[in-house]
């Protein structure tokens, strides 16, 4: 009967878990694929923008510079002359002009063709008459034939101007006021470094990179395909690109959209195409998806194995629970713990004995009231400590809690001669955090040469709250003077490598509140003023009232610009009217600011320098702020002026 019950239980639990596994696996696979695909697209999009930033800006700069040269008044006036060669020093002026652009813009070449004479000039001088050079004549005629003001030509024949390197030429038309072409001017950029950069990017990013024009002709790539002017669309599986390029160009004309993304199922690649309107080119970035699918498949299989293993463990665990009954042993242990607890509960909430050497509990006392796990027989002390930290200790104290009470630290401290370690932190008790004190008393056990520890846990929440209340100013709910100084000194001692800002502020004409409306209204003004300060800062920033109507704030800051903006916001926030029944008074703040470490390395110096800045504000009309360094400069200038007077 017992075996039958176990069998039925395992079958029922197994069916439920298998169904749940199938459902969760389906949801997980769909979610994992979508998330992975989204991350892949995001990654390749970022890489596409990175490729664009490394390769294209120099080309676009060449176009911009060529456009500037084509509209140069000096050039237009020279080329519009009836008899060009009658102009005094014509060639010298042209060469000086080209050479100036060549040196200033750091291009690899600058050239000019004069339509009247068909002469070809570079920055180095007169090159040739293009009527005598068939190759130059061809690209010259092609540039004149197009409607656009410029075209781009990539020379793979390694001409003289290109310094025998693969180069890009920008050919920009020079027009007179009537639109007639007077010449062609442009620049040359060597591409060998760009091609090497493409090879490097393809290798590092594991992508295929190609620059093509609207007709699909490969203009630039890491291979020799561009040299042969191969059509990108003609490759197997790339027929879809012609439509995609037209679609992207139309989208750009309508909405300035420069990117299109799609899966090319024919080649098993994910593709991003970026339109380069200034070049009339397209950057085609392709990522092979085979590795991506293999990775997804591997992750899904691994997850399935883990879930199946968990399923088996759960079934075995259930069987073990049914087969083994330890109620009698547990009852004895629980009675012992209850007796031990009752004997010491007037002093401590809980006491645990831990075998540090073997990383286990010496008794069945495994922090159970915190971690709430019923069967912890095989859980080590370290695991219990980590579980307690994660489930019950306030987040900012978790790492220090684990480090202080770890087996490694206890062992090190005991070998140093330390027999007691204490740690205080907020612990989740019910729905609220309460302060608990953990006292560890370390001792050696001679019988097995091991190190043991008694861990005492005591609730000190009431004492901590009493101490905290003693640090708070009752009227404004800010830290009092002593607590403020203590907190600032502790922050500097603990994190002295950070940048800190020290604000000191008081209420302008506060004496008028007390003298005119009485001290009750003065207290009300102090409360409103302190509320305004707290609204401007975070809960963890140090805010204190250090006397009368004087307040300070101390916190880390990211930049001087942030500090100036925060000071301006404070001035605006603290410029207010206080009204209580018939009493109404306008108040504002004078604020002095000092920075750690440049304006002081301790509380005393920071206070003195910020206070000096505050009095500078008072002397200059109040209701403002002043940085100490700026106040010092103003004071020095005033002294110099007085001395000169």
C-alpha angles and dihedrals in degrees: 000000000000093000090048091054091050091048093049091046093050093047092049093046091044093053092048092048094045092051090047090047092052092048095046091044091055092048091044094049093050092045094044093049093048092047093046091048091049091050091047092052091047091049095048091045089055090047090050090054090047091052090048091051092051099045114023109047092073090054092049090047089054090054092048093049092047089052091052092050093048090059097045107133091214091057094044092052093049096046093045092059117112095225107031097181092052089068107103113252090356097157093043091051092048093049092047090051094049093043091051092056090043095056098037097049097036095228122158092239144358122200143179133197117198111210096205094058101018087227118156119215132183131185088270095056142268111352110177148307105269092218086070093051115067095194095051090044091057097054090041091056091045092053091051092048098059122086095224121090092240144016135195123234126187112206113209092171092077101233127202094258089051089057090239092299132117102267145183119228125198110204111197123183120234109215131187122225090278094053096254115146111247096175148317123263131179151130138260127224122190111231103195090095091046091051090049088050090051090052090050094047092048091052096045096042096036091229137128112238126194134165113209135172126233091273091055096251111149108241101174134008141141093257135057093266091099091053090060093043090235116185110244092209092059094068116101112271094013098095090102092064096076091063092042093053092050090047092051093047091051091048090051092052090051104038109003090249107161101180137066125180129194145146114252100211092183092065098024091239137131110227135200119186119194118195116223103199097184091055096033084228133124126223108218114199117186128187121192108235098200094089090045092055091046090053092051091047091050092049092048092049091047091050091048091052091049093049092047090049089051089049091054092046091050092052091047090047092052090049090050092050092051095044098045123058115185097168094122095049091044091050091053092048092045091051090051092049091046091052091047091046093048091051093055105027092101087067106029139019095224139358125201132184115212129190099219095185093056095033094234142105116270089211135022090274106122108159086265098159090063107038095035098211114145102206112042098147094123097037116112124225091250092053091047090049091052092046091050090050093049097044104035115012118088109257100245091054098045099091095046091046093054093042095049097048098035120124090242094054094043090051092049093047093048091052088052089057097260115141100174133050125176133195131180125195144141112274127192107250111175106319098334138064115245129184113254129182120218115201117189118197111192126205141161124247110215097196095070100011091243133140117240133185135202109214114201120194120198131176108234097164094119093050092048092050091050090052091046092051089053088059095053126087104234096213101049102019088231125125114278122240097270095045091047093054091046093051093048093049091048091051092050092047094048100039105018092148092068128090114249135187124212118203121190118184140167136185115267112237092358091155088068090063093057096039096046104035105015136253093290090064089043090057089050090054090051090052093050091046093051091047089055090051094049091050090060096053141052126260092250095052115104109251118174143169106221100180144332107335095341120115134177133199124195125186144134115273133200102214146349089253089058090048093052092048092048091049091051091050090050092052090051094045095048093048097094148128119251115206127179115170106306094347114096128169136168113229133182139173137248110206132196121194131201129177131220124256102006096052097036143336099219141040094259096053094042090051093048094049095043089049090053089053090049092054089050087059090048090052092051103052105291125239092089143081135246133195112227093233091052092046089052092052091049091049091050092049090050091051091050092050092050090049093049090047 
